[in-house]
Amino acid sequence: RGMVFPYARADYHGFWMYDMHFDIDIVWIRGDRIVDVTSRAPHDSPGELTVFRPTEPADLVLEVPSGTAERLGWKIGDRVTVDPPARPGAPAR
């Protein structure tokens, strides 16, 4: 489980860790495949914020607790299913 951010089109969407209090993994997805994984993205620290971007365009971003991707063996190219399907503008359930 994690937080899903769906986008209407694939792009190099940027994520930063403003006011976060723990590290996360950021899983970048296009269609039904993982296109990149940012493992153990560090939480907010004093100074300038780092903006994380995928190496390939993504239309869905999944944030999960730090270490989840490695623990579960998620890697680039893996097929992904989101339940319930995420759609831009859809109400959260």
C-alpha positions in Angstrom: 0.0 0.0 0.0 1.1 3.5 -0.6 0.0 6.9 -2.0 -0.7 7.0 -5.7 -0.5 10.1 -8.0 -2.1 9.6 -11.4 -1.4 11.9 -14.3 -3.3 12.4 -17.6 -0.1 12.1 -19.6 3.4 10.6 -19.1 6.1 13.2 -18.3 9.1 13.7 -16.1 6.9 14.8 -13.1 9.0 16.1 -10.2 8.5 15.1 -6.5 10.1 16.7 -3.5 10.0 15.9 0.2 8.8 19.2 1.7 7.7 18.8 5.3 8.2 15.0 5.2 9.3 13.2 8.4 10.4 9.9 7.0 12.2 8.5 3.9 10.2 6.8 1.1 10.6 4.9 -2.2 9.2 6.5 -5.3 8.0 4.1 -8.0 7.6 5.7 -11.4 5.1 3.8 -13.6 4.0 4.3 -17.3 1.0 2.3 -18.4 1.3 -1.0 -16.6 5.1 -1.1 -16.2 7.7 0.3 -13.7 10.0 2.7 -15.6 12.1 3.8 -12.6 12.5 3.4 -8.9 14.0 6.0 -6.5 14.9 4.0 -3.5 15.2 5.5 0.0 14.5 9.1 -1.0 15.6 11.2 2.0 13.0 13.2 3.9 13.0 16.9 4.2 16.2 18.4 5.5 17.3 22.0 6.2 18.3 23.9 3.1 17.4 23.4 -0.6 14.9 20.7 -1.4 15.9 18.0 -3.9 13.5 17.4 -6.7 13.3 13.7 -7.7 12.4 12.8 -11.4 12.2 9.6 -13.3 14.7 8.6 -16.0 11.7 8.0 -18.3 8.3 9.6 -18.5 5.7 8.3 -16.1 2.0 8.7 -15.8 1.6 7.2 -12.4 3.7 7.7 -9.3 3.6 5.4 -6.2 5.1 6.5 -2.9 5.7 3.6 -0.4 7.7 3.3 2.8 11.5 3.4 2.4 12.9 0.0 1.5 9.6 -1.5 0.2 10.7 -1.7 -3.4 13.9 -3.6 -2.5 12.2 -5.8 0.1 9.6 -6.8 -2.5 12.0 -7.1 -5.4 10.3 -4.4 -7.5 12.4 -3.5 -10.6 12.2 -1.6 -13.8 10.1 -3.5 -16.4 7.9 -5.2 -13.8 4.2 -5.2 -14.5 2.0 -3.2 -12.1 -1.7 -3.4 -11.2 -3.3 -0.6 -9.2 -6.4 -1.5 -7.2 -8.7 0.3 -7.5 -7.5 1.8 -10.8 -6.2 5.3 -10.4 -7.6 8.0 -12.7 -6.6 11.7 -12.7 -9.5 13.7 -11.0 -11.2 10.6 -9.6 -12.3 10.8 -5.9 -10.1 9.0 -3.4 -11.5 5.9 -1.8 
